[in-house]
Structures are given as structure tokens and as C-alpha cells.
Amino acid sequence: MVVIAVLDGGSGADLARRFSAAGAAGLLIADLRPGIAEDLAAELDRPGCPVVGVSGDIHHPADIAALVDTAVKHLGPIDLFAVAGPDGERIVQLADLPGHLDPLAEVLALVGEAIGEVVPTQRRPVADVPLAG
């Protein structure tokens, strides 16, 4: 099962279509813009690959926790967590997480790294941009 989180300026539609065509067991699509993920979910939902669309902002740990809970509750264990941003996509394999660690803390760390990879430097918060010396 795959979670696709769309950041401001990104699009998860192509990514969701690719996962659906490749035979994903299920998709949860989260988008900042209300209605976008829900519409895409309605388009892609089919037997063998249920799709759920929700509004959410993965910049907030509480939203990530809610996405994980919703995904597991409605679709089963998460295999991949994908972030679609303005500078591309990043896919994180959750199956590789060590079982002895706090899974949510690990997901938060991995998603934070993924966000950093797909958000242009000029759009990152000031604290993330190195100061010129």
C-alpha cells in the first residue's frame, strides 16, 4: 500500500496513476488543496486497488500521524510513502524500517528528508537556508 503526499506546488496525479497501473494494493492520496485528492481517489478507485483521498499537510507531524492512521485503518500496512513536490518526487520504503524503533518517529524523519529533497531551496523556511558567511 502506498501513501502519496502532495506538497504545495506539486502534483501527485501522475505518481498515483503509475502506482495504480503497476498494481498497487491500495493508495492513500493527501493534498493540501481541499477536494483534489478526493477527486483523484474517485477517479482511480477500483477493485484490487482501493484509493482514499484526504486533505492534509505533511509539514505537520500531527497530519502525518493522521495519514498513517487513516491509511492503516482503511488500506492496511504502508509499504511506500511518496512525497510529490514542486521539484519532483521522493519515495520512501517503510518496509525497511527497523522494527525496534518508534515507527512514527522514523516516518517523520524520513518524510522530513523527502520534503527537503523536493522543495526548491528558495521556498524552504528561512531556518533551512544556510546563511552566507
C-alpha positions as protocol buffer text, in pm:
chain_id: "A"
residue {
  index: 1
  type: MET
  ca { x: 0 y: 0 z: 0 }
}
residue {
  index: 2
  type: VAL
  ca { x: 126 y: 345 z: -92 }
}
residue {
  index: 3
  type: VAL
  ca { x: 72 y: 687 z: 70 }
}
residue {
  index: 4
  type: ILE
  ca { x: 122 y: 980 z: -168 }
}
residue {
  index: 5
  type: ALA
  ca { x: 152 y: 1322 z: -4 }
}
residue {
  index: 6
  type: VAL
  ca { x: 138 y: 1625 z: -230 }
}
residue {
  index: 7
  type: LEU
  ca { x: 312 y: 1946 z: -128 }
}
residue {
  index: 8
  type: ASP
  ca { x: 222 y: 2298 z: -237 }
}
residue {
  index: 9
  type: GLY
  ca { x: 334 y: 2332 z: -598 }
}
residue {
  index: 10
  type: GLY
  ca { x: 345 y: 1956 z: -655 }
}
residue {
  index: 11
  type: SER
  ca { x: 114 y: 1711 z: -825 }
}
residue {
  index: 12
  type: GLY
  ca { x: 53 y: 1353 z: -725 }
}
residue {
  index: 13
  type: ALA
  ca { x: -176 y: 1261 z: -1015 }
}
residue {
  index: 14
  type: ASP
  ca { x: 89 y: 1105 z: -1242 }
}
residue {
  index: 15
  type: LEU
  ca { x: 252 y: 928 z: -949 }
}
residue {
  index: 16
  type: ALA
  ca { x: -84 y: 788 z: -833 }
}
residue {
  index: 17
  type: ARG
  ca { x: -170 y: 673 z: -1186 }
}
residue {
  index: 18
  type: ARG
  ca { x: 168 y: 499 z: -1216 }
}
residue {
  index: 19
  type: PHE
  ca { x: 127 y: 316 z: -885 }
}
residue {
  index: 20
  type: SER
  ca { x: -229 y: 217 z: -975 }
}
residue {
  index: 21
  type: ALA
  ca { x: -122 y: 85 z: -1317 }
}
residue {
  index: 22
  type: ALA
  ca { x: 167 y: -104 z: -1157 }
}
residue {
  index: 23
  type: GLY
  ca { x: -75 y: -297 z: -937 }
}
residue {
  index: 24
  type: ALA
  ca { x: -53 y: -121 z: -600 }
}
residue {
  index: 25
  type: ALA
  ca { x: -267 y: -293 z: -337 }
}
residue {
  index: 26
  type: GLY
  ca { x: -409 y: 45 z: -234 }
}
residue {
  index: 27
  type: LEU
  ca { x: -337 y: 417 z: -236 }
}
residue {
  index: 28
  type: LEU
  ca { x: -393 y: 698 z: 9 }
}
residue {
  index: 29
  type: ILE
  ca { x: -353 y: 1038 z: -156 }
}
residue {
  index: 30
  type: ALA
  ca { x: -315 y: 1351 z: 58 }
}
residue {
  index: 31
  type: ASP
  ca { x: -314 y: 1700 z: -87 }
}
residue {
  index: 32
  type: LEU
  ca { x: -307 y: 2044 z: 74 }
}
residue {
  index: 33
  type: ARG
  ca { x: -582 y: 2164 z: -158 }
}
residue {
  index: 34
  type: PRO
  ca { x: -929 y: 2052 z: -46 }
}
residue {
  index: 35
  type: GLY
  ca { x: -1106 y: 1824 z: -292 }
}
residue {
  index: 36
  type: ILE
  ca { x: -807 y: 1747 z: -517 }
}
residue {
  index: 37
  type: ALA
  ca { x: -709 y: 1417 z: -352 }
}
residue {
  index: 38
  type: GLU
  ca { x: -1070 y: 1313 z: -310 }
}
residue {
  index: 39
  type: ASP
  ca { x: -1143 y: 1369 z: -682 }
}
residue {
  index: 40
  type: LEU
  ca { x: -832 y: 1177 z: -788 }
}
residue {
  index: 41
  type: ALA
  ca { x: -923 y: 894 z: -549 }
}
residue {
  index: 42
  type: ALA
  ca { x: -1271 y: 870 z: -701 }
}
residue {
  index: 43
  type: GLU
  ca { x: -1115 y: 852 z: -1048 }
}
residue {
  index: 44
  type: LEU
  ca { x: -861 y: 581 z: -963 }
}
residue {
  index: 45
  type: ASP
  ca { x: -1053 y: 367 z: -711 }
}
residue {
  index: 46
  type: ARG
  ca { x: -1111 y: 15 z: -842 }
}
residue {
  index: 47
  type: PRO
  ca { x: -1139 y: -343 z: -717 }
}
residue {
  index: 48
  type: GLY
  ca { x: -797 y: -467 z: -610 }
}
residue {
  index: 49
  type: CYS
  ca { x: -664 y: -113 z: -563 }
}
residue {
  index: 50
  type: PRO
  ca { x: -885 y: 88 z: -329 }
}
residue {
  index: 51
  type: VAL
  ca { x: -795 y: 458 z: -323 }
}
residue {
  index: 52
  type: VAL
  ca { x: -867 y: 704 z: -42 }
}
residue {
  index: 53
  type: GLY
  ca { x: -822 y: 1080 z: -81 }
}
residue {
  index: 54
  type: VAL
  ca { x: -780 y: 1320 z: 210 }
}
residue {
  index: 55
  type: SER
  ca { x: -670 y: 1678 z: 276 }
}
residue {
  index: 56
  type: GLY
  ca { x: -352 y: 1709 z: 479 }
}
residue {
  index: 57
  type: ASP
  ca { x: -25 y: 1895 z: 522 }
}
residue {
  index: 58
  type: ILE
  ca { x: 277 y: 1673 z: 583 }
}
residue {
  index: 59
  type: HIS
  ca { x: 472 y: 1968 z: 716 }
}
residue {
  index: 60
  type: HIS
  ca { x: 284 y: 1900 z: 1040 }
}
residue {
  index: 61
  type: PRO
  ca { x: 371 y: 1583 z: 1237 }
}
residue {
  index: 62
  type: ALA
  ca { x: 10 y: 1552 z: 1356 }
}
residue {
  index: 63
  type: ASP
  ca { x: -109 y: 1540 z: 994 }
}
residue {
  index: 64
  type: ILE
  ca { x: 148 y: 1271 z: 910 }
}
residue {
  index: 65
  type: ALA
  ca { x: 32 y: 1068 z: 1211 }
}
residue {
  index: 66
  type: ALA
  ca { x: -331 y: 1106 z: 1097 }
}
residue {
  index: 67
  type: LEU
  ca { x: -239 y: 998 z: 742 }
}
residue {
  index: 68
  type: VAL
  ca { x: -58 y: 691 z: 872 }
}
residue {
  index: 69
  type: ASP
  ca { x: -353 y: 601 z: 1097 }
}
residue {
  index: 70
  type: THR
  ca { x: -606 y: 652 z: 817 }
}
residue {
  index: 71
  type: ALA
  ca { x: -400 y: 451 z: 570 }
}
residue {
  index: 72
  type: VAL
  ca { x: -351 y: 157 z: 805 }
}
residue {
  index: 73
  type: LYS
  ca { x: -715 y: 163 z: 919 }
}
residue {
  index: 74
  type: HIS
  ca { x: -866 y: 169 z: 568 }
}
residue {
  index: 75
  type: LEU
  ca { x: -600 y: 11 z: 345 }
}
residue {
  index: 76
  type: GLY
  ca { x: -353 y: -191 z: 554 }
}
residue {
  index: 77
  type: PRO
  ca { x: 19 y: -164 z: 625 }
}
residue {
  index: 78
  type: ILE
  ca { x: 212 y: 106 z: 439 }
}
residue {
  index: 79
  type: ASP
  ca { x: 488 y: -16 z: 209 }
}
residue {
  index: 80
  type: LEU
  ca { x: 583 y: 314 z: 45 }
}
residue {
  index: 81
  type: PHE
  ca { x: 542 y: 679 z: 143 }
}
residue {
  index: 82
  type: ALA
  ca { x: 582 y: 911 z: -156 }
}
residue {
  index: 83
  type: VAL
  ca { x: 620 y: 1289 z: -147 }
}
residue {
  index: 84
  type: ALA
  ca { x: 535 y: 1487 z: -461 }
}
residue {
  index: 85
  type: GLY
  ca { x: 672 y: 1841 z: -456 }
}
residue {
  index: 86
  type: PRO
  ca { x: 746 y: 2122 z: -698 }
}
residue {
  index: 87
  type: ASP
  ca { x: 1092 y: 1980 z: -769 }
}
residue {
  index: 88
  type: GLY
  ca { x: 990 y: 1619 z: -824 }
}
residue {
  index: 89
  type: GLU
  ca { x: 910 y: 1308 z: -627 }
}
residue {
  index: 90
  type: ARG
  ca { x: 1074 y: 1115 z: -347 }
}
residue {
  index: 91
  type: ILE
  ca { x: 968 y: 763 z: -248 }
}
residue {
  index: 92
  type: VAL
  ca { x: 1050 y: 620 z: 94 }
}
residue {
  index: 93
  type: GLN
  ca { x: 1030 y: 245 z: 160 }
}
residue {
  index: 94
  type: LEU
  ca { x: 877 y: 192 z: 502 }
}
residue {
  index: 95
  type: ALA
  ca { x: 925 y: -185 z: 489 }
}
residue {
  index: 96
  type: ASP
  ca { x: 1295 y: -121 z: 552 }
}
residue {
  index: 97
  type: LEU
  ca { x: 1238 y: 49 z: 888 }
}
residue {
  index: 98
  type: PRO
  ca { x: 1388 y: -137 z: 1183 }
}
residue {
  index: 99
  type: GLY
  ca { x: 1109 y: -294 z: 1390 }
}
residue {
  index: 100
  type: HIS
  ca { x: 1260 y: -197 z: 1726 }
}
residue {
  index: 101
  type: LEU
  ca { x: 1238 y: 178 z: 1661 }
}
residue {
  index: 102
  type: ASP
  ca { x: 933 y: 401 z: 1705 }
}
residue {
  index: 103
  type: PRO
  ca { x: 776 y: 368 z: 1359 }
}
residue {
  index: 104
  type: LEU
  ca { x: 610 y: 712 z: 1363 }
}
residue {
  index: 105
  type: ALA
  ca { x: 933 y: 888 z: 1464 }
}
residue {
  index: 106
  type: GLU
  ca { x: 1112 y: 712 z: 1179 }
}
residue {
  index: 107
  type: VAL
  ca { x: 837 y: 805 z: 931 }
}
residue {
  index: 108
  type: LEU
  ca { x: 855 y: 1169 z: 1045 }
}
residue {
  index: 109
  type: ALA
  ca { x: 1232 y: 1175 z: 995 }
}
residue {
  index: 110
  type: LEU
  ca { x: 1213 y: 1013 z: 650 }
}
residue {
  index: 111
  type: VAL
  ca { x: 930 y: 1239 z: 536 }
}
residue {
  index: 112
  type: GLY
  ca { x: 1123 y: 1543 z: 658 }
}
residue {
  index: 113
  type: GLU
  ca { x: 1419 y: 1437 z: 444 }
}
residue {
  index: 114
  type: ALA
  ca { x: 1191 y: 1373 z: 146 }
}
residue {
  index: 115
  type: ILE
  ca { x: 1032 y: 1718 z: 177 }
}
residue {
  index: 116
  type: GLY
  ca { x: 1379 y: 1874 z: 175 }
}
residue {
  index: 117
  type: GLU
  ca { x: 1460 y: 1695 z: -148 }
}
residue {
  index: 118
  type: VAL
  ca { x: 1150 y: 1804 z: -341 }
}
residue {
  index: 119
  type: VAL
  ca { x: 1105 y: 2163 z: -225 }
}
residue {
  index: 120
  type: PRO
  ca { x: 1313 y: 2430 z: -402 }
}
residue {
  index: 121
  type: THR
  ca { x: 1568 y: 2599 z: -176 }
}
residue {
  index: 122
  type: GLN
  ca { x: 1410 y: 2941 z: -226 }
}
residue {
  index: 123
  type: ARG
  ca { x: 1076 y: 2810 z: -92 }
}
residue {
  index: 124
  type: ARG
  ca { x: 1215 y: 2649 z: 224 }
}
residue {
  index: 125
  type: PRO
  ca { x: 1169 y: 2824 z: 558 }
}
residue {
  index: 126
  type: VAL
  ca { x: 1449 y: 3070 z: 638 }
}
residue {
  index: 127
  type: ALA
  ca { x: 1589 y: 2843 z: 912 }
}
residue {
  index: 128
  type: ASP
  ca { x: 1666 y: 2575 z: 650 }
}
residue {
  index: 129
  type: VAL
  ca { x: 1866 y: 2803 z: 421 }
}
residue {
  index: 130
  type: PRO
  ca { x: 2235 y: 2843 z: 511 }
}
residue {
  index: 131
  type: LEU
  ca { x: 2345 y: 3199 z: 573 }
}
residue {
  index: 132
  type: ALA
  ca { x: 2615 y: 3348 z: 353 }
}
residue {
  index: 133
  type: GLY
  ca { x: 2931 y: 3399 z: 553 }
}
